[in-house]
Amino acid sequence: MLAFQVLASFIVIVFLAPAIEYAVVKPRAERHALPCRWMLDTLCSIVAYGGWLGATGSIPIAIIMTFTLMIVTVVASNIKFRVLGEPLLFSDVVVARSFLQHPKFYLFSIPLAGRIAVLVIAIMAPLLLWIYSSVAVLPHLLGMGMMLLGSLALWLCPPQKLAPTPDITRDVGRLGLPGSLIIYWRQWRASDDLPPPPILQGRPAYDTIMIVQCESFADPAQLGLPADIPLPDMPGLKRAYEIASRRGPLCVSGFGAYTMRSEYGVIFGQEETELGFRRYDPFLTAAHERAHAIGNRLENVGYRSTFVHPHDLRFYNRATLMPAMGFSRLVNPGPHAPTPGMPYFGDVALGQTMADMMQSVATPSLFYTVTMENHGPWPSGQNGQSPLDHYLRHVQNSDRMLLNLIEDMSAKDFRALLVFFGDHRPSIPGIVMPSDRRDVPYVVISFPLDDKAGQQAPVSLTPAQLNHLIIQMSVRIQP
């Protein structure tokens, strides 16, 4: 019996688990990379098997859980790849906490069969561990030894050689899913902080700067919707294009999620190429880059900064990070009672809140707000409406917010800068799916308006370049 269990363990670790990973995970593998990928898959399986054996002392449980862990990881990665266009990343570990706090943000993307499987595993795994765990000392010691040896072997794999630059689509094919998670995590840990930027000199060019990061905002005409879908009117975006000092596509890297990448780029002004392996979730290391934050930089020339977000400020650790980034005041509008038609704080109401706050300031001020109304999931089947119908209704409210802000700021007798942009395109299964086209609109409008506004051709910018433009326009150099 023991010999059979040892043989079964060898087959699972060396053949079955790597074969499942290679055959199923997306994007598809590169054939010439198979030896390296197989080695990393095997080492990761040894670590997982040793961990389960060390914890339970049971070979059958270690076999079952090692195989199950590989399947769950691969399936989760494939679901993410289908919805967002990216496989699992080492940085997605932090999503576990967000999942427990706000599960509705994530459950919609998991098929019903997957939810049932997760529930069964969550119930059965503790029962199996409790019932079949062994009190014999030797299996526990053997498992711990295997885990340590496997971890040592993984640590000896040179991450700089295996993944010198970040390219997760390429490296999942070369290194496998578990291998890319480990190698990318090690490269992330070895990343260096960037040197601080030069201190800004000058004085405020505006009385008020309003930056609006609009959740999932995109021009419906640019989403490639089916021809039989009537496109909604977007008078706010149209008016913004007519009077903008600068406008065009904002080239973001995320699709359907990863708000923090766009947010980080606009606040910190760092290109993803500069961030290296920190690009996938730059908020994890944002505290190390606080000198680059727009709030801290503009504070040197006299602006007072406020961060406004009508949702849980614990997301991306904003409650702690934003004060360190120079936002001396955090505002959480609400409370809002969720309804099926308006699950989050509405954008029109948020725009009014921002307009009211502008009235109450007496010193040059920067307001940065992140909206919520367009956040998925968008319900289906309610009142005969599809998820796309719900999205288009909400995005029209965002457009109305933009138009209201333009009208309000045009009527005021002060110098103001309005920056409005989407953080990423929406992911609507079967309608708006991941592709290489990921840009969203941005507009930069200077008040009072001048005759040259709206005459420039559209200019493509990255979020970091938008940061540089805002800072350039916001500071008047002392003569």
The 8 nearest C-alpha neighbors of each residue, nearest first, counted from 0:
[[1, 3, 2, 4, 5, 6, 7, 58],
 [0, 2, 4, 3, 5, 6, 58, 7],
 [3, 1, 5, 0, 4, 6, 7, 8],
 [2, 4, 6, 0, 1, 5, 7, 8],
 [5, 3, 7, 1, 6, 2, 8, 0],
 [6, 4, 8, 2, 7, 3, 1, 9],
 [7, 5, 3, 9, 8, 4, 2, 10],
 [6, 8, 4, 10, 5, 9, 3, 11],
 [9, 7, 5, 11, 6, 10, 62, 4],
 [8, 10, 6, 12, 7, 11, 13, 5],
 [9, 11, 7, 14, 13, 8, 12, 15],
 [12, 10, 15, 8, 9, 16, 14, 13],
 [13, 11, 9, 44, 10, 41, 16, 14],
 [12, 14, 41, 10, 11, 9, 15, 17],
 [13, 15, 10, 11, 17, 18, 16, 12],
 [14, 16, 11, 18, 17, 19, 10, 13],
 [15, 17, 19, 18, 11, 66, 14, 12],
 [18, 16, 20, 40, 19, 15, 14, 21],
 [19, 17, 15, 21, 20, 16, 14, 22],
 [20, 18, 16, 22, 17, 21, 23, 15],
 [19, 21, 17, 18, 24, 23, 22, 16],
 [22, 20, 18, 19, 23, 17, 24, 28],
 [23, 21, 19, 20, 18, 24, 27, 28],
 [22, 24, 20, 21, 19, 25, 73, 27],
 [25, 23, 73, 20, 77, 21, 22, 26],
 [26, 24, 27, 77, 23, 80, 86, 76],
 [25, 27, 24, 168, 28, 172, 171, 86],
 [26, 28, 25, 172, 24, 29, 23, 22],
 [29, 27, 172, 30, 26, 21, 173, 171],
 [30, 28, 172, 32, 31, 173, 27, 33],
 [29, 31, 32, 33, 28, 172, 173, 34],
 [30, 32, 33, 29, 34, 173, 28, 35],
 [33, 31, 173, 30, 29, 35, 34, 36],
 [32, 34, 36, 30, 31, 35, 37, 29],
 [35, 33, 37, 36, 32, 38, 31, 39],
 [36, 34, 38, 37, 33, 32, 39, 174],
 [35, 37, 174, 33, 39, 175, 38, 34],
 [36, 38, 40, 34, 35, 39, 33, 41],
 [37, 39, 41, 35, 36, 40, 34, 42],
 [40, 38, 42, 36, 178, 41, 37, 43],
 [41, 39, 37, 43, 17, 38, 42, 36],
 [40, 42, 44, 38, 39, 13, 43, 12],
 [43, 41, 45, 39, 44, 149, 40, 38],
 [42, 44, 46, 40, 45, 41, 39, 47],
 [43, 45, 41, 47, 42, 12, 46, 48],
 [46, 44, 42, 48, 43, 47, 149, 49],
 [45, 47, 146, 43, 49, 149, 44, 48],
 [48, 46, 44, 50, 49, 45, 65, 43],
 [49, 47, 45, 51, 61, 50, 65, 46],
 [48, 50, 142, 146, 145, 52, 46, 47],
 [49, 51, 53, 47, 48, 52, 146, 46],
 [50, 52, 61, 54, 48, 53, 49, 55],
 [51, 53, 142, 56, 49, 61, 55, 54],
 [54, 52, 139, 142, 143, 50, 51, 56],
 [53, 55, 51, 52, 50, 56, 139, 142],
 [56, 54, 132, 57, 52, 53, 133, 51],
 [55, 57, 138, 139, 133, 52, 53, 132],
 [58, 56, 55, 60, 132, 59, 52, 133],
 [57, 59, 61, 60, 62, 52, 56, 4],
 [60, 58, 62, 61, 57, 63, 4, 8],
 [61, 59, 63, 57, 62, 58, 64, 51],
 [60, 62, 51, 58, 52, 64, 48, 59],
 [63, 61, 59, 65, 60, 64, 8, 58],
 [64, 62, 60, 66, 61, 65, 67, 59],
 [63, 65, 67, 61, 66, 62, 68, 60],
 [66, 64, 68, 62, 48, 67, 63, 47],
 [65, 67, 69, 63, 64, 68, 16, 62],
 [68, 66, 64, 70, 69, 65, 63, 71],
 [69, 67, 71, 65, 70, 66, 64, 72],
 [68, 70, 72, 66, 67, 71, 73, 16],
 [69, 71, 67, 73, 68, 72, 74, 66],
 [72, 70, 68, 74, 73, 69, 75, 67],
 [73, 71, 69, 75, 70, 74, 68, 76],
 [72, 74, 76, 70, 75, 71, 24, 69],
 [73, 75, 77, 71, 76, 72, 70, 78],
 [76, 74, 78, 72, 73, 77, 71, 79],
 [75, 77, 87, 86, 73, 79, 74, 78],
 [78, 76, 80, 74, 79, 75, 25, 81],
 [79, 77, 81, 75, 80, 76, 74, 82],
 [78, 80, 76, 82, 77, 81, 83, 86],
 [81, 79, 84, 85, 86, 77, 83, 78],
 [80, 82, 78, 79, 84, 83, 77, 433],
 [83, 81, 79, 80, 84, 78, 426, 433],
 [82, 84, 80, 254, 79, 85, 255, 433],
 [83, 85, 80, 433, 81, 82, 79, 254],
 [86, 84, 80, 83, 79, 87, 168, 81],
 [87, 85, 80, 76, 79, 88, 77, 84],
 [86, 88, 76, 91, 85, 79, 89, 75],
 [89, 87, 90, 91, 180, 86, 279, 92],
 [88, 90, 180, 91, 184, 92, 183, 87],
 [89, 91, 88, 92, 280, 93, 279, 184],
 [92, 90, 94, 93, 88, 89, 87, 95],
 [91, 93, 94, 90, 95, 89, 88, 96],
 [92, 94, 91, 95, 96, 90, 97, 89],
 [93, 95, 97, 91, 92, 96, 98, 90],
 [96, 94, 98, 93, 97, 92, 99, 91],
 [95, 97, 99, 98, 94, 93, 100, 92],
 [96, 98, 94, 100, 99, 95, 101, 93],
 [99, 97, 102, 95, 101, 96, 100, 94],
 [98, 100, 96, 97, 102, 101, 95, 94],
 [99, 101, 97, 98, 102, 96, 95, 103],
 [100, 102, 98, 103, 99, 97, 104, 105],
 [103, 101, 98, 104, 105, 99, 106, 100],
 [104, 102, 106, 105, 101, 107, 376, 98],
 [105, 103, 102, 101, 106, 376, 375, 107],
 [104, 106, 103, 102, 107, 108, 98, 109],
 [105, 107, 109, 103, 108, 102, 104, 114],
 [108, 106, 105, 109, 376, 103, 104, 110],
 [107, 109, 106, 105, 110, 82, 78, 79],
 [108, 110, 106, 107, 113, 114, 111, 78],
 [111, 109, 113, 112, 114, 108, 107, 106],
 [110, 112, 114, 113, 115, 109, 116, 107],
 [113, 111, 115, 110, 114, 116, 109, 117],
 [112, 114, 116, 110, 111, 115, 109, 117],
 [113, 115, 111, 117, 116, 112, 118, 109],
 [114, 116, 118, 112, 113, 117, 119, 111],
 [115, 117, 113, 119, 114, 118, 120, 112],
 [118, 116, 114, 120, 115, 119, 121, 113],
 [117, 119, 121, 115, 116, 120, 114, 122],
 [120, 118, 116, 122, 121, 117, 123, 115],
 [121, 119, 123, 117, 122, 118, 124, 116],
 [120, 122, 118, 119, 124, 123, 117, 125],
 [123, 121, 119, 120, 124, 118, 125, 126],
 [122, 124, 126, 120, 125, 119, 121, 127],
 [123, 125, 127, 126, 120, 122, 121, 128],
 [124, 126, 128, 127, 123, 129, 122, 121],
 [127, 125, 129, 123, 124, 128, 130, 122],
 [128, 126, 124, 130, 129, 125, 131, 123],
 [129, 127, 125, 132, 126, 131, 130, 124],
 [128, 130, 126, 127, 132, 131, 125, 55],
 [131, 129, 127, 128, 132, 126, 125, 133],
 [132, 130, 128, 127, 129, 133, 57, 60],
 [131, 133, 55, 128, 57, 56, 129, 130],
 [134, 132, 56, 135, 57, 55, 131, 138],
 [133, 135, 136, 132, 56, 55, 139, 138],
 [134, 136, 133, 137, 138, 56, 139, 132],
 [135, 137, 139, 138, 134, 140, 56, 133],
 [136, 138, 140, 139, 135, 141, 56, 142],
 [139, 137, 56, 141, 140, 136, 142, 135],
 [140, 138, 53, 56, 142, 137, 136, 141],
 [139, 141, 137, 143, 142, 138, 144, 53],
 [142, 140, 138, 144, 139, 143, 137, 145],
 [143, 141, 49, 53, 52, 145, 139, 144],
 [142, 144, 53, 146, 140, 145, 141, 49],
 [143, 145, 141, 147, 142, 146, 148, 140],
 [146, 144, 49, 142, 148, 143, 147, 149],
 [145, 147, 46, 49, 143, 149, 144, 148],
 [146, 148, 150, 144, 149, 145, 151, 143],
 [149, 147, 151, 145, 150, 146, 144, 152],
 [150, 148, 152, 46, 146, 151, 147, 42],
 [149, 151, 147, 153, 148, 152, 146, 154],
 [152, 150, 154, 148, 153, 149, 147, 155],
 [151, 153, 149, 155, 154, 150, 148, 156],
 [154, 152, 150, 156, 155, 151, 149, 42],
 [153, 155, 151, 152, 156, 150, 157, 149],
 [154, 156, 152, 153, 157, 151, 150, 158],
 [155, 157, 153, 154, 158, 152, 161, 182],
 [158, 156, 160, 159, 155, 161, 154, 182],
 [159, 157, 161, 160, 182, 162, 156, 186],
 [160, 158, 163, 157, 162, 161, 186, 164],
 [159, 161, 158, 157, 163, 162, 156, 164],
 [160, 162, 158, 159, 157, 163, 182, 174],
 [163, 161, 164, 159, 160, 158, 165, 182],
 [162, 164, 159, 160, 161, 165, 158, 186],
 [165, 163, 162, 166, 275, 276, 159, 186],
 [166, 164, 276, 167, 275, 162, 163, 183],
 [167, 165, 169, 168, 170, 164, 162, 171],
 [166, 168, 170, 169, 171, 165, 179, 86],
 [169, 167, 170, 166, 171, 26, 172, 85],
 [170, 168, 167, 166, 172, 171, 173, 26],
 [169, 171, 173, 167, 172, 174, 168, 166],
 [170, 172, 175, 176, 174, 173, 168, 169],
 [171, 173, 28, 170, 29, 169, 175, 174],
 [174, 172, 170, 32, 171, 175, 36, 29],
 [175, 173, 36, 178, 171, 170, 179, 172],
 [174, 176, 171, 36, 178, 172, 177, 179],
 [175, 177, 179, 171, 178, 180, 174, 20],
 [178, 176, 180, 179, 175, 40, 181, 43],
 [177, 179, 174, 181, 175, 39, 180, 176],
 [178, 180, 182, 176, 181, 174, 177, 183],
 [181, 179, 89, 177, 178, 183, 182, 88],
 [182, 180, 184, 178, 179, 183, 185, 177],
 [183, 181, 179, 185, 184, 158, 180, 178],
 [182, 184, 186, 185, 180, 181, 179, 187],
 [185, 183, 187, 181, 182, 186, 89, 180],
 [186, 184, 188, 182, 187, 183, 181, 189],
 [185, 187, 183, 189, 188, 184, 182, 190],
 [186, 188, 184, 276, 190, 185, 189, 277],
 [189, 187, 185, 186, 190, 184, 191, 183],
 [188, 190, 186, 187, 185, 191, 184, 276],
 [191, 189, 187, 188, 186, 192, 276, 277],
 [192, 190, 193, 189, 188, 187, 274, 194],
 [193, 191, 194, 287, 190, 288, 274, 284],
 [192, 194, 191, 195, 288, 273, 274, 287],
 [193, 195, 192, 196, 288, 290, 291, 191],
 [196, 194, 290, 193, 291, 197, 288, 289],
 [195, 197, 291, 198, 194, 290, 199, 296],
 [198, 196, 199, 195, 296, 200, 291, 290],
 [199, 197, 196, 200, 296, 299, 195, 290],
 [198, 200, 197, 299, 296, 201, 300, 297],
 [201, 199, 300, 198, 476, 202, 299, 477],
 [202, 200, 476, 477, 475, 300, 474, 199],
 [201, 203, 300, 475, 474, 204, 301, 476],
 [204, 202, 474, 205, 475, 473, 300, 301],
 [203, 205, 475, 473, 474, 202, 206, 472],
 [206, 204, 414, 415, 207, 203, 473, 208],
 [205, 207, 363, 414, 415, 364, 413, 362],
 [208, 206, 415, 364, 205, 363, 365, 416],
 [207, 209, 365, 416, 415, 366, 417, 364],
 [208, 210, 417, 366, 416, 365, 418, 367],
 [211, 209, 418, 367, 419, 417, 366, 368],
 [212, 210, 419, 368, 213, 367, 418, 369],
 [213, 211, 369, 420, 421, 368, 419, 422],
 [214, 212, 421, 370, 216, 211, 420, 369],
 [213, 215, 216, 373, 370, 371, 422, 421],
 [216, 214, 424, 425, 423, 373, 421, 422],
 [217, 215, 421, 214, 213, 394, 424, 423],
 [218, 216, 439, 424, 219, 421, 440, 215],
 [217, 219, 220, 221, 222, 440, 216, 439],
 [220, 218, 222, 221, 217, 230, 224, 231],
 [219, 221, 218, 222, 230, 223, 224, 217],
 [220, 222, 219, 218, 223, 217, 224, 439],
 [223, 221, 219, 224, 220, 431, 218, 217],
 [224, 222, 221, 225, 220, 431, 219, 226],
 [223, 225, 222, 226, 228, 430, 431, 219],
 [226, 224, 227, 228, 223, 430, 229, 222],
 [225, 227, 228, 224, 229, 223, 230, 220],
 [226, 228, 225, 229, 224, 230, 223, 430],
 [229, 227, 226, 225, 230, 224, 231, 388],
 [230, 228, 227, 231, 226, 225, 224, 232],
 [229, 231, 228, 219, 232, 220, 391, 224],
 [232, 230, 233, 229, 391, 395, 219, 392],
 [231, 233, 234, 230, 395, 235, 237, 398],
 [232, 234, 235, 236, 398, 237, 231, 395],
 [235, 233, 237, 236, 238, 232, 398, 402],
 [236, 234, 402, 398, 238, 237, 401, 233],
 [235, 237, 239, 238, 234, 233, 240, 398],
 [238, 236, 234, 240, 239, 235, 233, 241],
 [237, 239, 241, 235, 240, 236, 234, 242],
 [238, 240, 236, 241, 237, 242, 243, 235],
 [239, 241, 237, 243, 238, 242, 453, 236],
 [240, 242, 453, 238, 239, 243, 237, 452],
 [243, 241, 453, 452, 239, 240, 238, 244],
 [244, 242, 444, 453, 245, 240, 452, 443],
 [243, 245, 452, 444, 443, 453, 445, 242],
 [246, 244, 443, 243, 442, 455, 444, 457],
 [247, 245, 442, 457, 441, 243, 458, 443],
 [246, 248, 457, 458, 459, 441, 440, 249],
 [249, 247, 440, 459, 439, 438, 250, 441],
 [248, 250, 460, 439, 438, 461, 440, 441],
 [249, 251, 438, 461, 460, 248, 437, 252],
 [252, 250, 253, 438, 249, 261, 437, 461],
 [253, 251, 250, 254, 437, 260, 261, 423],
 [254, 252, 257, 251, 256, 423, 255, 260],
 [253, 255, 256, 83, 423, 424, 437, 433],
 [254, 256, 426, 425, 424, 83, 423, 253],
 [257, 255, 254, 258, 253, 423, 83, 425],
 [258, 256, 259, 253, 260, 254, 255, 261],
 [257, 259, 260, 256, 422, 261, 262, 423],
 [258, 260, 262, 257, 261, 263, 282, 280],
 [261, 259, 263, 262, 258, 257, 264, 280],
 [262, 260, 264, 263, 422, 259, 258, 462],
 [263, 261, 259, 265, 260, 264, 266, 258],
 [262, 264, 266, 260, 261, 265, 267, 259],
 [263, 265, 463, 462, 268, 261, 267, 262],
 [264, 266, 466, 462, 463, 262, 263, 268],
 [267, 265, 263, 293, 292, 264, 268, 262],
 [268, 266, 292, 291, 264, 263, 269, 265],
 [267, 269, 463, 466, 264, 265, 266, 467],
 [270, 268, 463, 267, 264, 273, 271, 274],
 [271, 269, 273, 272, 463, 274, 268, 264],
 [270, 272, 274, 278, 273, 275, 269, 264],
 [271, 273, 270, 274, 275, 278, 269, 276],
 [274, 272, 270, 271, 275, 269, 193, 278],
 [273, 275, 271, 277, 278, 272, 276, 270],
 [276, 274, 277, 272, 273, 278, 271, 165],
 [275, 277, 187, 278, 165, 274, 186, 279],
 [276, 278, 274, 281, 275, 279, 187, 280],
 [279, 277, 271, 274, 281, 276, 280, 275],
 [278, 280, 277, 281, 276, 90, 260, 88],
 [281, 279, 282, 278, 283, 277, 90, 260],
 [282, 280, 277, 278, 283, 284, 285, 279],
 [281, 283, 285, 284, 280, 315, 259, 263],
 [284, 282, 281, 285, 280, 315, 286, 277],
 [285, 283, 282, 286, 287, 281, 288, 277],
 [286, 284, 282, 288, 287, 283, 281, 289],
 [285, 287, 289, 288, 284, 320, 323, 282],
 [286, 288, 285, 284, 289, 192, 290, 193],
 [289, 287, 285, 286, 290, 291, 192, 193],
 [290, 288, 292, 291, 286, 324, 287, 285],
 [289, 291, 288, 292, 195, 295, 196, 296],
 [292, 290, 267, 289, 288, 196, 293, 195],
 [293, 291, 267, 289, 324, 266, 294, 295],
 [292, 294, 296, 266, 295, 297, 267, 291],
 [295, 293, 325, 297, 292, 296, 326, 304],
 [294, 296, 325, 298, 292, 293, 297, 324],
 [295, 297, 293, 298, 294, 299, 292, 199],
 [298, 296, 299, 294, 300, 302, 295, 293],
 [297, 299, 302, 301, 295, 300, 296, 294],
 [298, 300, 297, 301, 296, 199, 295, 198],
 [301, 299, 202, 298, 297, 201, 203, 302],
 [300, 302, 298, 299, 203, 202, 297, 363],
 [303, 301, 298, 363, 364, 297, 300, 304],
 [302, 304, 364, 365, 298, 363, 301, 305],
 [303, 305, 365, 326, 364, 294, 366, 327],
 [306, 304, 328, 366, 326, 329, 327, 365],
 [305, 307, 329, 367, 368, 326, 366, 330],
 [308, 306, 368, 330, 329, 331, 367, 305],
 [307, 309, 369, 331, 310, 368, 370, 330],
 [310, 308, 331, 332, 344, 333, 307, 371],
 [311, 309, 308, 312, 331, 371, 344, 332],
 [310, 312, 313, 314, 309, 308, 331, 318],
 [313, 311, 318, 317, 314, 310, 316, 308],
 [312, 314, 316, 311, 318, 317, 315, 319],
 [315, 313, 316, 312, 317, 311, 97, 318],
 [314, 316, 317, 313, 282, 259, 312, 283],
 [315, 317, 313, 314, 318, 319, 320, 312],
 [316, 318, 320, 312, 321, 315, 319, 313],
 [319, 317, 312, 316, 313, 320, 321, 322],
 [320, 318, 317, 316, 321, 322, 323, 313],
 [321, 319, 317, 323, 322, 318, 316, 324],
 [320, 322, 324, 323, 317, 326, 319, 318],
 [323, 321, 326, 324, 325, 327, 320, 319],
 [324, 322, 320, 321, 325, 289, 319, 326],
 [325, 323, 321, 322, 292, 289, 294, 295],
 [324, 326, 294, 295, 322, 323, 327, 304],
 [327, 325, 304, 322, 305, 328, 321, 294],
 [326, 328, 322, 325, 304, 305, 329, 303],
 [327, 329, 305, 326, 306, 330, 304, 322],
 [330, 328, 306, 305, 307, 331, 327, 326],
 [331, 329, 307, 332, 306, 308, 328, 305],
 [330, 332, 309, 308, 307, 333, 310, 329],
 [333, 331, 309, 330, 334, 308, 307, 349],
 [334, 332, 335, 331, 309, 344, 310, 336],
 [333, 335, 332, 336, 344, 309, 331, 310],
 [334, 336, 333, 344, 337, 343, 332, 342],
 [335, 337, 338, 334, 342, 343, 344, 333],
 [338, 336, 342, 343, 341, 335, 339, 344],
 [337, 339, 341, 342, 340, 336, 343, 335],
 [340, 338, 341, 342, 337, 378, 381, 343],
 [339, 341, 338, 342, 389, 337, 378, 343],
 [340, 342, 338, 343, 339, 337, 345, 344],
 [343, 341, 337, 338, 339, 340, 344, 372],
 [344, 342, 372, 341, 337, 371, 345, 335],
 [343, 345, 335, 372, 309, 371, 346, 342],
 [346, 344, 372, 348, 347, 343, 349, 341],
 [345, 347, 349, 348, 397, 372, 400, 350],
 [346, 348, 400, 350, 349, 345, 396, 351],
 [349, 347, 351, 346, 350, 345, 352, 344],
 [348, 350, 346, 352, 351, 347, 345, 353],
 [351, 349, 353, 347, 352, 348, 400, 346],
 [350, 352, 354, 348, 353, 349, 355, 347],
 [351, 353, 349, 355, 350, 354, 356, 348],
 [352, 354, 350, 356, 351, 355, 349, 357],
 [355, 353, 351, 357, 356, 352, 350, 358],
 [356, 354, 352, 358, 353, 357, 351, 359],
 [355, 357, 353, 358, 359, 354, 352, 360],
 [358, 356, 354, 355, 359, 360, 353, 207],
 [357, 359, 355, 356, 360, 354, 361, 353],
 [358, 360, 356, 357, 361, 355, 354, 362],
 [361, 359, 362, 357, 358, 356, 364, 363],
 [360, 362, 359, 363, 364, 358, 206, 357],
 [361, 363, 360, 364, 206, 303, 302, 301],
 [364, 362, 206, 302, 207, 303, 301, 205],
 [365, 363, 303, 207, 302, 304, 362, 208],
 [364, 366, 304, 208, 207, 303, 209, 305],
 [367, 365, 305, 209, 304, 306, 210, 208],
 [368, 366, 210, 306, 211, 307, 209, 305],
 [367, 369, 307, 211, 308, 306, 212, 210],
 [368, 370, 212, 308, 213, 211, 307, 371],
 [371, 369, 213, 214, 372, 368, 308, 212],
 [370, 372, 374, 373, 214, 343, 344, 309],
 [373, 371, 345, 343, 374, 346, 344, 370],
 [374, 372, 214, 371, 393, 215, 394, 375],
 [375, 373, 371, 372, 214, 215, 376, 377],
 [376, 374, 377, 373, 104, 425, 390, 378],
 [375, 377, 378, 107, 104, 374, 103, 386],
 [376, 378, 386, 375, 389, 390, 379, 387],
 [379, 377, 386, 376, 381, 380, 385, 389],
 [380, 378, 385, 386, 381, 384, 377, 383],
 [379, 381, 383, 384, 385, 382, 378, 386],
 [380, 382, 383, 384, 379, 378, 385, 339],
 [383, 381, 384, 380, 379, 385, 340, 378],
 [382, 384, 380, 381, 385, 379, 388, 386],
 [385, 383, 382, 381, 380, 388, 379, 386],
 [384, 386, 379, 388, 387, 380, 389, 383],
 [385, 387, 377, 379, 389, 378, 388, 390],
 [388, 386, 390, 385, 389, 391, 427, 377],
 [389, 387, 385, 391, 386, 390, 384, 392],
 [390, 388, 386, 392, 387, 391, 377, 393],
 [389, 391, 387, 393, 392, 388, 394, 386],
 [392, 390, 394, 388, 393, 389, 387, 395],
 [393, 391, 389, 395, 390, 394, 388, 396],
 [392, 394, 396, 390, 395, 391, 373, 389],
 [395, 393, 397, 391, 396, 392, 390, 398],
 [394, 396, 398, 392, 397, 393, 391, 399],
 [397, 395, 399, 393, 394, 398, 347, 400],
 [398, 396, 394, 400, 395, 399, 346, 401],
 [397, 399, 395, 235, 401, 396, 400, 233],
 [398, 400, 396, 402, 397, 401, 235, 403],
 [401, 399, 347, 397, 403, 398, 350, 402],
 [400, 402, 398, 404, 399, 235, 403, 405],
 [401, 403, 235, 399, 405, 404, 400, 406],
 [404, 402, 400, 406, 405, 401, 407, 399],
 [403, 405, 407, 401, 406, 402, 408, 400],
 [406, 404, 402, 408, 403, 407, 409, 401],
 [407, 405, 409, 403, 404, 408, 402, 410],
 [406, 408, 404, 410, 409, 405, 403, 411],
 [407, 409, 411, 405, 410, 406, 404, 446],
 [410, 408, 406, 407, 411, 405, 447, 446],
 [409, 411, 407, 408, 406, 412, 405, 447],
 [412, 410, 408, 409, 413, 407, 447, 414],
 [411, 413, 410, 414, 447, 409, 408, 446],
 [414, 412, 411, 415, 206, 447, 446, 205],
 [413, 415, 205, 206, 446, 447, 207, 416],
 [414, 416, 207, 446, 205, 208, 206, 445],
 [417, 415, 445, 208, 444, 209, 446, 207],
 [416, 418, 209, 444, 443, 210, 208, 445],
 [417, 419, 443, 210, 442, 211, 209, 444],
 [418, 420, 211, 442, 441, 210, 212, 417],
 [421, 419, 441, 212, 440, 213, 211, 442],
 [420, 422, 216, 213, 439, 423, 212, 215],
 [421, 423, 261, 258, 214, 215, 213, 212],
 [424, 422, 215, 254, 421, 255, 253, 439],
 [423, 425, 215, 255, 254, 217, 437, 216],
 [426, 424, 255, 215, 427, 423, 431, 254],
 [425, 427, 255, 431, 432, 428, 82, 424],
 [426, 428, 431, 430, 425, 429, 432, 387],
 [429, 427, 430, 432, 431, 426, 82, 81],
 [428, 430, 431, 427, 432, 426, 82, 387],
 [431, 429, 427, 428, 432, 224, 387, 225],
 [432, 430, 427, 426, 428, 429, 222, 425],
 [431, 433, 426, 430, 428, 427, 434, 429],
 [434, 432, 84, 83, 254, 82, 431, 435],
 [435, 433, 436, 432, 437, 84, 254, 431],
 [434, 436, 437, 433, 438, 84, 252, 254],
 [437, 435, 434, 438, 433, 250, 222, 254],
 [438, 436, 435, 251, 254, 424, 439, 250],
 [439, 437, 250, 249, 248, 251, 436, 440],
 [438, 440, 249, 217, 248, 421, 423, 424],
 [441, 439, 248, 249, 420, 247, 421, 217],
 [440, 442, 420, 419, 246, 247, 249, 248],
 [441, 443, 246, 419, 418, 245, 243, 444],
 [444, 442, 418, 245, 243, 244, 417, 246],
 [445, 443, 243, 417, 244, 416, 442, 418],
 [446, 444, 416, 415, 448, 447, 244, 417],
 [447, 445, 448, 415, 414, 416, 409, 444],
 [446, 448, 414, 445, 409, 449, 415, 413],
 [447, 449, 446, 445, 452, 450, 242, 409],
 [448, 450, 451, 452, 447, 446, 445, 242],
 [449, 451, 452, 448, 453, 454, 242, 447],
 [452, 450, 449, 454, 453, 244, 455, 242],
 [453, 451, 242, 244, 243, 450, 454, 449],
 [452, 454, 242, 241, 243, 455, 244, 240],
 [453, 455, 452, 451, 456, 241, 244, 242],
 [456, 454, 453, 457, 245, 244, 452, 451],
 [455, 457, 458, 454, 246, 247, 453, 245],
 [458, 456, 247, 246, 455, 459, 245, 248],
 [459, 457, 247, 246, 460, 456, 248, 245],
 [458, 460, 248, 247, 249, 457, 250, 461],
 [461, 459, 249, 464, 250, 465, 458, 462],
 [460, 462, 250, 464, 463, 249, 465, 251],
 [461, 463, 264, 265, 465, 464, 261, 466],
 [464, 462, 268, 264, 466, 269, 265, 465],
 [465, 463, 467, 461, 466, 462, 460, 468],
 [464, 466, 462, 468, 463, 467, 265, 469],
 [467, 465, 265, 268, 463, 469, 464, 468],
 [466, 468, 464, 470, 465, 469, 471, 268],
 [469, 467, 465, 471, 466, 470, 472, 464],
 [470, 468, 466, 472, 471, 467, 473, 465],
 [469, 471, 473, 467, 472, 468, 466, 474],
 [470, 472, 468, 469, 473, 474, 467, 475],
 [471, 473, 469, 470, 474, 468, 204, 475],
 [474, 472, 470, 204, 471, 469, 203, 205],
 [475, 473, 203, 204, 202, 472, 471, 201],
 [474, 476, 204, 202, 201, 203, 477, 473],
 [475, 477, 201, 474, 478, 202, 200, 204],
 [476, 478, 201, 475, 202, 200, 474, 203],
 [477, 476, 201, 475, 202, 200, 474, 204]]
